[in-house]
């Protein structure tokens, strides 16, 4: 089987007609097994709301820095809020992007609850005085995208030959989902110290994520099984869906979670903006995979190489998904961890030091053997 060279486009309106739904499910199955990325059209969000999401999102970054720092992420134990340019790390390298993290609005957990539940909590919103309607627009968008993601997850189950509700047990009744608004400055604005890594190579966690590409820039790339980077350019009226590590792990590698990255825009092209929505799952859920019938297991693409699968959903150190997720957030946002989780940050840093030491020792041993 040859490596994919483009990302498929699926029209979700086909699911509304019993005559065309099988066609959609077949195309979705192929995307799940062989690509791990797809565009969706006719997904149910009014164009007027999408336009307001883009306009209000861009306006956030035009605020004075003093206003943005009033909602800086390190004020939140829930890892929600504004992050300055170059404040996040992927695979040990700086991501040259500015962003804000938002989520389904929920109250903070009680003091006696497990610490990983502190990933849930209220947002840090800019005031209506400085950014009118921002909270209203993004609250509505998160609510509508919650419905889109839940509907799409049920279509995934059906495409795999499972009951539509097969994944429902991984969601809380008041499930919190996450969203980012991201600005990637162009290389001319960033200057000579920037590497061009908008965000480094990674796989999304959880089950699915949905990217609204808010400007016409290229920059998003996905890696096929031959190691080639394939462009995923903006297409009007679409969202780009990425299959997460969670879905890959829970389906025993039947679904593929694909490595992707964002390249900084060329000098003079202006900033790239995007709005990714990340479907959440229950932090209390365990890591046990779904019980899959033989006809579903038979779908596995044995020619696909999964040795680089990341471990958010399969890490033996943790009992719950929330513990692994908190661990990853601490690695990515050390400034937040310094304020709210200093003991866990110390553990993370020690673990990383141990891993680096083992890697160095293995490299030295390999050199000696040669």
Secondary structure, 3 states (H helix, E strand, C coil): CCCCCCCCEEEHHHHHCHHHHHHHHHHHHHHHHHCCEEEEECCCCCHHHHHHHHHHHHHHHCCCHHHHHCCEHHHCCCCCEEECCCCEEECCEEECCEEEEEECCCCCCCCCCCHHHHHCCCCCCCCCCCCCCHHHHHHHHHHHHHHHHHHHHHHHHHHCCCCCCCCHHHCCCCCCCEEEEEEECCHHHHCCCCCCEEEEEECCCCCEEEEEECCCCCCEEEECCCCCEEECCCCCCEEEEEECHHHHHHCCCCCCCCCEEEECCCCCCCCEEEEEEECCCCCCCCCCCCCCCHHHHCCCCCCCCCCCCCCCCCCCCCCCHHHHHHHHHHHHCHHHHHHHCHHHHHHHHHHHHHHHHHHHHHHHHHHHHC
